[in-house]
């Protein structure tokens, strides 16, 4: 994961966990009838907005990073096909190197007039 996306993800996790803690405190304060219930409910609503924004920030940051730096490729059918073609070309090049410039022993024998066929 790129650094910018990782940073945004850490921010989102912190904001989300803080929101969950505030919501739990607001619930428990409401159950016990504490004076802290109303301020905690208000701060929980505000934290929910912030946490949602932080999660959207992760998504947007990831999209921007992919657009600027290219997608970290997952092999697709196109990539496999290109790899196959590259392997075939390398195999043909190795075979050509192995046979030499004259094209192999039979071609050399034909060129020398020593071939039976």
C-alpha positions in Angstrom: 0.0 0.0 0.0 1.5 3.4 -0.9 2.4 5.8 1.8 -0.3 8.4 1.1 -3.0 5.7 1.1 -1.5 4.2 4.3 -1.6 7.5 6.0 -5.2 8.1 5.1 -6.1 4.6 6.2 -4.5 5.2 9.6 -6.4 8.5 10.0 -9.6 6.7 9.0 -9.1 3.9 11.5 -8.3 6.4 14.3 -11.4 8.5 13.5 -13.6 5.4 13.3 -12.4 3.9 16.6 -12.8 7.3 18.3 -16.4 7.5 17.0 -17.2 4.0 18.2 -15.8 4.9 21.7 -17.8 8.1 21.8 -21.0 6.3 20.7 -20.5 3.7 23.5 -19.9 6.4 26.1 -23.0 8.3 24.8 -25.1 5.1 25.1 -23.9 4.2 28.5 -24.4 7.8 29.7 -27.9 7.8 28.4 -28.7 4.5 30.1 -27.4 5.8 33.4 -29.1 9.2 33.0 -25.8 11.1 33.3 -25.6 14.8 32.3 -22.8 13.8 29.9 -25.2 12.0 27.6 -26.4 15.0 25.5 -22.9 16.4 24.8 -21.6 12.9 23.9 -24.5 12.3 21.5 -23.7 15.6 19.8 -20.0 14.8 19.6 -20.8 11.3 18.3 -22.8 12.7 15.5 -20.0 15.1 14.6 -17.5 12.2 14.8 -19.6 10.1 12.6 -19.4 12.8 9.9 -15.6 13.0 10.4 -15.2 9.3 10.3 -17.2 9.0 7.1 -15.1 11.8 5.5 -11.9 9.9 6.6 -13.1 6.7 5.0 -14.0 8.5 1.8 -10.6 10.2 1.9 -8.9 6.7 1.8 -10.9 5.8 -1.2 -10.2 9.1 -3.0 -6.5 9.0 -2.1 -6.2 5.5 -3.5 -7.9 6.5 -6.7 -5.7 9.5 -7.2 -2.6 7.5 -6.4 -3.6 4.8 -9.0 -4.3 7.5 -11.6 -1.0 9.3 -11.1 1.3 6.3 -10.5 -0.4 3.5 -12.4 -2.2 0.5 -10.9 -0.1 -2.1 -9.1 -0.8 -4.7 -11.7 -2.6 -7.8 -11.1 -2.0 -10.3 -13.9 -4.8 -10.0 -16.3 -5.4 -12.0 -19.5 -3.6 -9.3 -21.5 -0.6 -9.5 -19.2 -0.5 -13.3 -19.5 -0.8 -13.1 -23.3 2.1 -10.7 -23.5 4.2 -12.9 -21.2 3.4 -15.9 -23.4 4.4 -14.0 -26.5 7.6 -12.8 -24.9 8.5 -16.4 -23.8 7.9 -17.7 -27.3 10.1 -15.0 -28.8 12.9 -15.8 -26.2 12.5 -19.5 -27.0 12.8 -18.9 -30.7 15.8 -16.6 -30.1 17.5 -19.4 -28.0 16.8 -21.9 -30.7 18.2 -19.7 -33.4 21.4 -19.1 -31.3 21.7 -22.8 -30.7 21.4 -23.7 -34.4 23.9 -21.0 -35.3 23.9 -18.7 -38.3 23.8 -21.5 -40.9 20.6 -23.0 -39.4 21.9 -26.3 -38.1 24.0 -29.3 -39.0 21.8 -30.4 -41.9 21.9 -27.0 -43.6 25.7 -27.0 -43.2 26.0 -30.5 -44.7 23.8 -29.4 -47.6 25.9 -26.4 -48.1 29.0 -28.6 -48.2 27.4 -31.1 -50.6 27.8 -33.9 -48.0 24.1 -34.5 -47.4 22.4 -37.8 -48.3 19.1 -36.3 -48.9 
